[in-house]
Amino acid sequence: ANGLLFSGGYDCVIKVWDVGKRLCLHSLPGHTQAVTCLVGCEFPRKESDLPRAVDGRNTSPGFCSCSEDGTVRVWDAETVSCK
């Protein structure tokens, strides 16, 4: 994402940073143990967009997080909320 950095660690929180301003924009709780992986992805805006989402149209940015607690969470990067 434009100028954004996503981080996660032993504090169990995902943080969204504005790199240029060196500022934490969001702290996202959701895991009960260390966050071990973050990966960016795109999602269909709505279920009916699924066939067109394959070629990159009608998608919204998102990311997935994994944790030592054994969970995977799916996040909407536009609303910065868990799906």
Chimera marker file (.cmm) of the C-alpha trace (Angstrom):
<marker_set name="trace">
<marker id="1" x="0.000" y="0.000" z="0.000" r="1" g="1" b="0" radius="0.5"/>
<marker id="2" x="1.196" y="3.506" z="-0.714" r="1" g="1" b="0" radius="0.5"/>
<marker id="3" x="3.702" y="4.434" z="1.963" r="1" g="1" b="0" radius="0.5"/>
<marker id="4" x="2.272" y="2.015" z="4.504" r="1" g="1" b="0" radius="0.5"/>
<marker id="5" x="4.093" y="-0.681" z="6.416" r="1" g="1" b="0" radius="0.5"/>
<marker id="6" x="2.390" y="-3.491" z="8.316" r="1" g="1" b="0" radius="0.5"/>
<marker id="7" x="4.138" y="-5.128" z="11.264" r="1" g="1" b="0" radius="0.5"/>
<marker id="8" x="3.349" y="-7.788" z="13.818" r="1" g="1" b="0" radius="0.5"/>
<marker id="9" x="5.268" y="-9.363" z="16.661" r="1" g="1" b="0" radius="0.5"/>
<marker id="10" x="5.368" y="-10.717" z="20.185" r="1" g="1" b="0" radius="0.5"/>
<marker id="11" x="2.969" y="-8.063" z="21.504" r="1" g="1" b="0" radius="0.5"/>
<marker id="12" x="0.146" y="-9.882" z="19.591" r="1" g="1" b="0" radius="0.5"/>
<marker id="13" x="-0.788" y="-6.644" z="17.799" r="1" g="1" b="0" radius="0.5"/>
<marker id="14" x="-0.606" y="-5.750" z="14.110" r="1" g="1" b="0" radius="0.5"/>
<marker id="15" x="0.477" y="-2.177" z="13.498" r="1" g="1" b="0" radius="0.5"/>
<marker id="16" x="-0.073" y="-0.068" z="10.391" r="1" g="1" b="0" radius="0.5"/>
<marker id="17" x="2.635" y="2.567" z="9.906" r="1" g="1" b="0" radius="0.5"/>
<marker id="18" x="2.871" y="5.657" z="7.731" r="1" g="1" b="0" radius="0.5"/>
<marker id="19" x="6.485" y="5.310" z="6.630" r="1" g="1" b="0" radius="0.5"/>
<marker id="20" x="6.905" y="8.905" z="5.469" r="1" g="1" b="0" radius="0.5"/>
<marker id="21" x="5.584" y="10.390" z="8.714" r="1" g="1" b="0" radius="0.5"/>
<marker id="22" x="7.099" y="7.638" z="10.897" r="1" g="1" b="0" radius="0.5"/>
<marker id="23" x="3.740" y="7.356" z="12.613" r="1" g="1" b="0" radius="0.5"/>
<marker id="24" x="1.681" y="4.388" z="13.786" r="1" g="1" b="0" radius="0.5"/>
<marker id="25" x="-1.782" y="4.862" z="12.258" r="1" g="1" b="0" radius="0.5"/>
<marker id="26" x="-3.511" y="1.771" z="13.666" r="1" g="1" b="0" radius="0.5"/>
<marker id="27" x="-2.947" y="-0.906" z="16.303" r="1" g="1" b="0" radius="0.5"/>
<marker id="28" x="-5.014" y="-3.981" z="15.551" r="1" g="1" b="0" radius="0.5"/>
<marker id="29" x="-5.582" y="-6.505" z="18.325" r="1" g="1" b="0" radius="0.5"/>
<marker id="30" x="-6.948" y="-9.896" z="17.406" r="1" g="1" b="0" radius="0.5"/>
<marker id="31" x="-4.382" y="-12.528" z="18.282" r="1" g="1" b="0" radius="0.5"/>
<marker id="32" x="-3.584" y="-13.948" z="21.716" r="1" g="1" b="0" radius="0.5"/>
<marker id="33" x="0.003" y="-14.964" z="20.906" r="1" g="1" b="0" radius="0.5"/>
<marker id="34" x="2.793" y="-13.609" z="18.711" r="1" g="1" b="0" radius="0.5"/>
<marker id="35" x="1.958" y="-12.576" z="15.148" r="1" g="1" b="0" radius="0.5"/>
<marker id="36" x="4.291" y="-14.619" z="12.945" r="1" g="1" b="0" radius="0.5"/>
<marker id="37" x="3.226" y="-13.805" z="9.386" r="1" g="1" b="0" radius="0.5"/>
<marker id="38" x="1.533" y="-11.049" z="7.377" r="1" g="1" b="0" radius="0.5"/>
<marker id="39" x="0.700" y="-11.350" z="3.688" r="1" g="1" b="0" radius="0.5"/>
<marker id="40" x="-1.049" y="-8.893" z="1.396" r="1" g="1" b="0" radius="0.5"/>
<marker id="41" x="-3.903" y="-9.995" z="-0.848" r="1" g="1" b="0" radius="0.5"/>
<marker id="42" x="-6.972" y="-8.722" z="-2.656" r="1" g="1" b="0" radius="0.5"/>
<marker id="43" x="-10.590" y="-9.703" z="-2.144" r="1" g="1" b="0" radius="0.5"/>
<marker id="44" x="-13.697" y="-9.440" z="-4.318" r="1" g="1" b="0" radius="0.5"/>
<marker id="45" x="-15.714" y="-6.376" z="-3.258" r="1" g="1" b="0" radius="0.5"/>
<marker id="46" x="-18.814" y="-8.588" z="-3.132" r="1" g="1" b="0" radius="0.5"/>
<marker id="47" x="-19.473" y="-12.248" z="-3.824" r="1" g="1" b="0" radius="0.5"/>
<marker id="48" x="-20.932" y="-11.548" z="-7.272" r="1" g="1" b="0" radius="0.5"/>
<marker id="49" x="-17.580" y="-9.959" z="-8.260" r="1" g="1" b="0" radius="0.5"/>
<marker id="50" x="-15.694" y="-13.223" z="-7.694" r="1" g="1" b="0" radius="0.5"/>
<marker id="51" x="-15.372" y="-14.223" z="-11.389" r="1" g="1" b="0" radius="0.5"/>
<marker id="52" x="-14.080" y="-10.751" z="-12.316" r="1" g="1" b="0" radius="0.5"/>
<marker id="53" x="-11.813" y="-10.483" z="-9.282" r="1" g="1" b="0" radius="0.5"/>
<marker id="54" x="-9.429" y="-13.018" z="-10.804" r="1" g="1" b="0" radius="0.5"/>
<marker id="55" x="-8.135" y="-10.428" z="-13.280" r="1" g="1" b="0" radius="0.5"/>
<marker id="56" x="-7.775" y="-7.698" z="-10.619" r="1" g="1" b="0" radius="0.5"/>
<marker id="57" x="-10.990" y="-5.796" z="-11.281" r="1" g="1" b="0" radius="0.5"/>
<marker id="58" x="-13.561" y="-5.127" z="-8.562" r="1" g="1" b="0" radius="0.5"/>
<marker id="59" x="-11.193" y="-6.021" z="-5.750" r="1" g="1" b="0" radius="0.5"/>
<marker id="60" x="-10.297" y="-4.356" z="-2.494" r="1" g="1" b="0" radius="0.5"/>
<marker id="61" x="-6.946" y="-4.587" z="-0.704" r="1" g="1" b="0" radius="0.5"/>
<marker id="62" x="-6.536" y="-6.778" z="2.308" r="1" g="1" b="0" radius="0.5"/>
<marker id="63" x="-4.097" y="-8.875" z="4.252" r="1" g="1" b="0" radius="0.5"/>
<marker id="64" x="-3.967" y="-12.044" z="6.312" r="1" g="1" b="0" radius="0.5"/>
<marker id="65" x="-2.206" y="-12.516" z="9.620" r="1" g="1" b="0" radius="0.5"/>
<marker id="66" x="-1.059" y="-15.746" z="11.256" r="1" g="1" b="0" radius="0.5"/>
<marker id="67" x="-0.200" y="-16.257" z="14.881" r="1" g="1" b="0" radius="0.5"/>
<marker id="68" x="1.349" y="-18.760" z="17.250" r="1" g="1" b="0" radius="0.5"/>
<marker id="69" x="-2.159" y="-19.046" z="18.734" r="1" g="1" b="0" radius="0.5"/>
<marker id="70" x="-3.022" y="-21.167" z="15.673" r="1" g="1" b="0" radius="0.5"/>
<marker id="71" x="-5.355" y="-18.627" z="14.061" r="1" g="1" b="0" radius="0.5"/>
<marker id="72" x="-5.393" y="-16.917" z="10.700" r="1" g="1" b="0" radius="0.5"/>
<marker id="73" x="-7.236" y="-13.609" z="10.500" r="1" g="1" b="0" radius="0.5"/>
<marker id="74" x="-8.379" y="-11.901" z="7.308" r="1" g="1" b="0" radius="0.5"/>
<marker id="75" x="-8.312" y="-8.090" z="7.323" r="1" g="1" b="0" radius="0.5"/>
<marker id="76" x="-9.839" y="-5.449" z="5.089" r="1" g="1" b="0" radius="0.5"/>
<marker id="77" x="-7.099" y="-2.868" z="4.472" r="1" g="1" b="0" radius="0.5"/>
<marker id="78" x="-9.550" y="-0.132" z="3.459" r="1" g="1" b="0" radius="0.5"/>
<marker id="79" x="-11.608" y="-0.268" z="6.651" r="1" g="1" b="0" radius="0.5"/>
<marker id="80" x="-8.716" y="-1.670" z="8.749" r="1" g="1" b="0" radius="0.5"/>
<marker id="81" x="-11.017" y="-4.251" z="10.278" r="1" g="1" b="0" radius="0.5"/>
<marker id="82" x="-11.121" y="-8.017" z="10.585" r="1" g="1" b="0" radius="0.5"/>
<marker id="83" x="-13.450" y="-9.690" z="8.059" r="1" g="1" b="0" radius="0.5"/>
<link id1="1" id2="2" r="1" g="1" b="0" radius="0.2"/>
<link id1="2" id2="3" r="1" g="1" b="0" radius="0.2"/>
<link id1="3" id2="4" r="1" g="1" b="0" radius="0.2"/>
<link id1="4" id2="5" r="1" g="1" b="0" radius="0.2"/>
<link id1="5" id2="6" r="1" g="1" b="0" radius="0.2"/>
<link id1="6" id2="7" r="1" g="1" b="0" radius="0.2"/>
<link id1="7" id2="8" r="1" g="1" b="0" radius="0.2"/>
<link id1="8" id2="9" r="1" g="1" b="0" radius="0.2"/>
<link id1="9" id2="10" r="1" g="1" b="0" radius="0.2"/>
<link id1="10" id2="11" r="1" g="1" b="0" radius="0.2"/>
<link id1="11" id2="12" r="1" g="1" b="0" radius="0.2"/>
<link id1="12" id2="13" r="1" g="1" b="0" radius="0.2"/>
<link id1="13" id2="14" r="1" g="1" b="0" radius="0.2"/>
<link id1="14" id2="15" r="1" g="1" b="0" radius="0.2"/>
<link id1="15" id2="16" r="1" g="1" b="0" radius="0.2"/>
<link id1="16" id2="17" r="1" g="1" b="0" radius="0.2"/>
<link id1="17" id2="18" r="1" g="1" b="0" radius="0.2"/>
<link id1="18" id2="19" r="1" g="1" b="0" radius="0.2"/>
<link id1="19" id2="20" r="1" g="1" b="0" radius="0.2"/>
<link id1="20" id2="21" r="1" g="1" b="0" radius="0.2"/>
<link id1="21" id2="22" r="1" g="1" b="0" radius="0.2"/>
<link id1="22" id2="23" r="1" g="1" b="0" radius="0.2"/>
<link id1="23" id2="24" r="1" g="1" b="0" radius="0.2"/>
<link id1="24" id2="25" r="1" g="1" b="0" radius="0.2"/>
<link id1="25" id2="26" r="1" g="1" b="0" radius="0.2"/>
<link id1="26" id2="27" r="1" g="1" b="0" radius="0.2"/>
<link id1="27" id2="28" r="1" g="1" b="0" radius="0.2"/>
<link id1="28" id2="29" r="1" g="1" b="0" radius="0.2"/>
<link id1="29" id2="30" r="1" g="1" b="0" radius="0.2"/>
<link id1="30" id2="31" r="1" g="1" b="0" radius="0.2"/>
<link id1="31" id2="32" r="1" g="1" b="0" radius="0.2"/>
<link id1="32" id2="33" r="1" g="1" b="0" radius="0.2"/>
<link id1="33" id2="34" r="1" g="1" b="0" radius="0.2"/>
<link id1="34" id2="35" r="1" g="1" b="0" radius="0.2"/>
<link id1="35" id2="36" r="1" g="1" b="0" radius="0.2"/>
<link id1="36" id2="37" r="1" g="1" b="0" radius="0.2"/>
<link id1="37" id2="38" r="1" g="1" b="0" radius="0.2"/>
<link id1="38" id2="39" r="1" g="1" b="0" radius="0.2"/>
<link id1="39" id2="40" r="1" g="1" b="0" radius="0.2"/>
<link id1="40" id2="41" r="1" g="1" b="0" radius="0.2"/>
<link id1="41" id2="42" r="1" g="1" b="0" radius="0.2"/>
<link id1="42" id2="43" r="1" g="1" b="0" radius="0.2"/>
<link id1="43" id2="44" r="1" g="1" b="0" radius="0.2"/>
<link id1="44" id2="45" r="1" g="1" b="0" radius="0.2"/>
<link id1="45" id2="46" r="1" g="1" b="0" radius="0.2"/>
<link id1="46" id2="47" r="1" g="1" b="0" radius="0.2"/>
<link id1="47" id2="48" r="1" g="1" b="0" radius="0.2"/>
<link id1="48" id2="49" r="1" g="1" b="0" radius="0.2"/>
<link id1="49" id2="50" r="1" g="1" b="0" radius="0.2"/>
<link id1="50" id2="51" r="1" g="1" b="0" radius="0.2"/>
<link id1="51" id2="52" r="1" g="1" b="0" radius="0.2"/>
<link id1="52" id2="53" r="1" g="1" b="0" radius="0.2"/>
<link id1="53" id2="54" r="1" g="1" b="0" radius="0.2"/>
<link id1="54" id2="55" r="1" g="1" b="0" radius="0.2"/>
<link id1="55" id2="56" r="1" g="1" b="0" radius="0.2"/>
<link id1="56" id2="57" r="1" g="1" b="0" radius="0.2"/>
<link id1="57" id2="58" r="1" g="1" b="0" radius="0.2"/>
<link id1="58" id2="59" r="1" g="1" b="0" radius="0.2"/>
<link id1="59" id2="60" r="1" g="1" b="0" radius="0.2"/>
<link id1="60" id2="61" r="1" g="1" b="0" radius="0.2"/>
<link id1="61" id2="62" r="1" g="1" b="0" radius="0.2"/>
<link id1="62" id2="63" r="1" g="1" b="0" radius="0.2"/>
<link id1="63" id2="64" r="1" g="1" b="0" radius="0.2"/>
<link id1="64" id2="65" r="1" g="1" b="0" radius="0.2"/>
<link id1="65" id2="66" r="1" g="1" b="0" radius="0.2"/>
<link id1="66" id2="67" r="1" g="1" b="0" radius="0.2"/>
<link id1="67" id2="68" r="1" g="1" b="0" radius="0.2"/>
<link id1="68" id2="69" r="1" g="1" b="0" radius="0.2"/>
<link id1="69" id2="70" r="1" g="1" b="0" radius="0.2"/>
<link id1="70" id2="71" r="1" g="1" b="0" radius="0.2"/>
<link id1="71" id2="72" r="1" g="1" b="0" radius="0.2"/>
<link id1="72" id2="73" r="1" g="1" b="0" radius="0.2"/>
<link id1="73" id2="74" r="1" g="1" b="0" radius="0.2"/>
<link id1="74" id2="75" r="1" g="1" b="0" radius="0.2"/>
<link id1="75" id2="76" r="1" g="1" b="0" radius="0.2"/>
<link id1="76" id2="77" r="1" g="1" b="0" radius="0.2"/>
<link id1="77" id2="78" r="1" g="1" b="0" radius="0.2"/>
<link id1="78" id2="79" r="1" g="1" b="0" radius="0.2"/>
<link id1="79" id2="80" r="1" g="1" b="0" radius="0.2"/>
<link id1="80" id2="81" r="1" g="1" b="0" radius="0.2"/>
<link id1="81" id2="82" r="1" g="1" b="0" radius="0.2"/>
<link id1="82" id2="83" r="1" g="1" b="0" radius="0.2"/>
</marker_set>
